[in-house]
Amino acid sequence: MKSHKGLLATGVILLVVILDQILKIWVKTGFYLGEDYRIFDWFQLVFVQNNGMAFGMEMGSKLFLTLFRIVAVGVLIWIIARLRNRPWVSCGFMVCIALITAGAAGNIIDCVFYGLIFNNPMPPEVAVMFPEGGGYAPVFHGMVVDMFYFPLFSFNWPEWVPWVGGENFLFFQPVFNLADAAISVGMIVLILFYGKQLSADHQAQETE
């Protein structure tokens, strides 16, 4: 059982990272920056890049964010290695931790290597892998590739609403990638279904 949980977590991490990178490389080399492909009105592929955290947020310097991600992944891998030997840890909990780890690792690859192996041409040209003139940024300074866009619905705020009256509201505006989705799903499921259970099981284990 211990080996099974460790292999499960490893498999989830590898699967998510590989799929995430395949999708990012396809978008990076097949779309020009800003290009969109409409699958449904509520689901589109849009090629954008960002220097920040998940869903295009900005926080701190690029180098700091990249190093923070690397440290976070190292800590998560250490947690997985320890938890796989705990009989009170469920497979579902391990999958959640693995999803968070995989998502963070997937975006680390972009930050560390994409600036070295891709160019970053102006639209309508598309990027080339391993260009003759070299990449667009030094190591640790690559931009994260995002592509999933879900404009599910929109409406105009009533004029009487303070600060936003008359403005258009669109849900869901952020563009994200598979790695971001893995982090979000892992964290949400972890909080909703495993937080209290883990705390109770851990306390029971400590009293034995």
C-alpha positions in Angstrom: 0.0 0.0 0.0 2.9 2.4 0.8 4.5 1.8 -2.5 1.1 2.0 -4.3 0.4 5.5 -2.9 3.9 6.7 -3.9 3.6 5.3 -7.4 0.1 6.9 -7.7 1.4 10.3 -6.8 4.4 10.0 -9.1 2.1 8.9 -12.0 -0.2 11.9 -11.5 2.7 14.3 -11.4 4.3 12.9 -14.6 1.0 12.8 -16.4 0.0 16.3 -15.6 3.5 17.8 -16.3 3.8 16.0 -19.7 0.3 17.0 -20.8 0.8 20.5 -19.7 4.0 20.9 -21.6 2.7 19.2 -24.7 -0.2 21.7 -24.8 2.0 24.7 -24.0 4.5 23.9 -26.7 1.7 23.3 -29.2 0.2 26.7 -28.4 3.5 28.5 -28.3 4.6 27.2 -31.7 1.2 27.1 -33.4 -0.4 30.4 -32.3 0.8 33.9 -32.5 0.7 36.0 -29.3 -2.9 37.0 -28.7 -4.4 34.6 -31.3 -7.6 32.9 -30.2 -9.5 29.9 -31.4 -13.2 29.7 -30.6 -14.3 26.1 -29.7 -17.6 27.2 -28.2 -18.9 30.7 -27.2 -18.0 29.8 -23.6 -14.7 28.1 -24.3 -11.8 29.5 -26.3 -8.1 28.9 -26.7 -6.2 32.2 -26.4 -2.4 32.4 -26.4 -1.2 34.8 -23.7 2.0 34.9 -21.6 2.5 36.2 -18.1 5.4 37.0 -15.8 3.4 36.3 -12.6 1.6 33.6 -10.7 -1.4 31.5 -11.6 -4.1 33.1 -13.8 -1.9 35.9 -14.9 -1.5 37.6 -11.5 1.6 39.7 -10.8 3.5 39.6 -7.5 7.1 40.5 -6.8 10.1 40.0 -9.1 10.3 37.4 -11.8 13.4 35.8 -10.2 11.9 35.7 -6.8 8.7 34.0 -8.1 10.7 31.4 -10.0 12.9 30.5 -7.0 9.8 30.5 -4.7 8.1 27.9 -7.1 11.2 25.7 -7.0 11.4 25.8 -3.2 7.6 25.0 -3.0 7.9 22.0 -5.3 10.8 20.7 -3.3 8.8 21.0 -0.1 5.8 19.3 -1.7 7.9 16.4 -3.0 9.3 16.0 0.6 5.7 15.9 1.9 4.7 13.3 -0.6 7.7 11.1 0.4 6.8 11.3 4.0 3.0 10.8 3.6 3.3 7.7 1.4 4.4 5.8 4.5 1.5 6.9 6.6 -1.3 4.4 6.7 -3.9 7.0 7.7 -3.3 9.1 4.5 -5.8 8.2 1.8 -5.0 7.9 -1.9 -7.3 10.8 -2.7 -5.3 13.1 -0.4 -2.1 12.0 -2.1 -3.6 12.7 -5.5 -4.5 16.3 -4.3 -0.9 16.9 -3.2 0.4 15.4 -6.4 -1.9 17.7 -8.5 -0.6 20.8 -6.7 3.0 19.6 -7.1 2.6 18.9 -10.8 1.0 22.3 -11.4 3.8 24.2 -9.7 6.4 22.1 -11.5 4.7 22.6 -14.9 4.9 26.4 -14.5 8.5 26.2 -13.3 9.5 24.6 -16.6 8.2 27.6 -18.4 10.0 30.1 -16.1 13.3 28.3 -16.2 13.6 27.1 -19.8 11.2 28.8 -22.1 13.2 32.0 -22.3 16.2 30.0 -23.5 14.6 27.6 -26.0 12.0 29.9 -27.7 12.0 33.2 -29.4 9.2 35.7 -28.8 8.3 37.3 -32.2 5.7 40.0 -32.7 2.3 38.8 -34.2 1.4 37.4 -36.6 4.7 35.4 -36.5 4.7 32.3 -34.3 7.5 31.3 -31.9 10.3 28.9 -33.0 11.9 26.3 -30.7 15.7 26.6 -30.5 15.9 29.6 -32.8 19.3 30.5 -34.4 19.5 33.8 -32.6 18.8 32.3 -29.2 15.9 32.7 -26.9 14.1 35.8 -25.7 15.2 35.7 -22.0 17.9 34.3 -19.7 17.4 31.3 -17.5 14.8 31.8 -14.7 13.1 34.6 -16.6 10.9 32.8 -19.1 7.2 33.6 -19.4 4.4 31.2 -18.5 2.2 30.2 -21.4 -1.6 30.3 -20.8 -4.4 29.3 -23.2 -7.7 28.3 -21.5 -10.4 31.0 -21.6 -13.9 30.5 -20.3 -16.2 33.6 -20.9 -19.2 31.8 -19.4 -21.5 34.7 -19.0 -21.6 38.5 -18.8 -24.0 41.3 -17.7 -24.0 45.0 -17.0 -24.1 46.2 -13.4 -27.1 48.4 -12.6 -26.3 52.1 -12.6 -27.1 52.4 -8.9 -24.4 49.9 -7.8 -21.5 51.9 -6.2 -18.1 52.0 -8.1 -19.1 49.5 -10.8 -22.5 50.8 -11.9 -23.0 50.6 -15.7 -19.9 48.5 -16.2 -19.8 45.2 -17.9 -19.0 42.1 -15.8 -17.6 39.0 -17.5 -17.2 35.6 -15.8 -14.6 34.0 -16.1 -12.0 36.5 -17.3 -8.6 35.0 -16.4 -6.7 32.9 -19.0 -5.0 29.9 -17.5 -3.2 26.7 -18.3 -3.4 23.0 -17.3 -0.9 23.5 -14.5 -3.0 26.3 -13.0 -6.1 24.0 -13.2 -4.2 21.2 -11.5 -3.2 23.5 -8.6 -6.7 24.8 -8.2 -8.5 21.5 -8.4 -6.0 19.9 -5.9 -6.3 22.8 -3.4 -10.1 23.0 -3.6 -10.7 19.2 -3.2 -8.1 19.1 -0.4 -9.9 21.9 1.5 -13.4 20.6 0.9 -12.9 16.9 1.5 -9.6 16.2 3.3 -8.7 19.1 5.6 -10.7 18.0 8.7 -10.2 14.3 8.0 -6.4 14.8 7.8 -6.4 16.8 11.1 -8.4 14.2 12.9 -6.4 11.3 11.6 -3.1 13.0 12.4 -4.2 13.7 16.0 -5.3 10.1 16.4 -1.9 8.9 15.1 0.0 11.1 17.5 -1.8 9.8 20.5 -1.2 6.1 19.7 
